[in-house]
């Protein structure tokens, strides 16, 4: 079997991304329900403090999926992972993991939080009935920068799902939810 430099770099990138994800404290292997709920509570409180307009989104939503810490890493091939909870009427009803895979020109690692606001009962029902829901074009992104207010009135009338991405740290290009798969878990 012959090895070339490109294959070696891609393999090292995939191994490195997997190692970074496993070592980043994002809940891989050690997060029980209490730990996930504590992280979800802290994330929601941080979001409300930094972006007060999200309180209106939460009040108007049928439910929200809170992912307190998503870690992405990549060198050629990359991946991302995190765990969180689905909240309906401010109570946890299910736990979910999120996985993201990617390939292409990339290098780096980053962490961020995100919350999906399900603005209709249909959107929430479709998410809960799905054995593995993949985020796609039906998501409206509201990425607040520097304490901006989110206009709940304009976005809720058009989008069944609104994603708020915040708390980014690290050096990696982009933070989108396209190509992300959510799966119900038992912590």
PyMOL commands that set and color helices and strands:
alter all, ss='L'
color gray80, all
select helices_A, chain A and resi 5-22+33-50+54-60+121-129+152-156
alter helices_A, ss='H'
color red, helices_A
select strands_A, chain A and resi 63-88+91-118+133-134+139-141+161-171+180-185
alter strands_A, ss='S'
color yellow, strands_A
deselect
rebuild
show_as cartoon
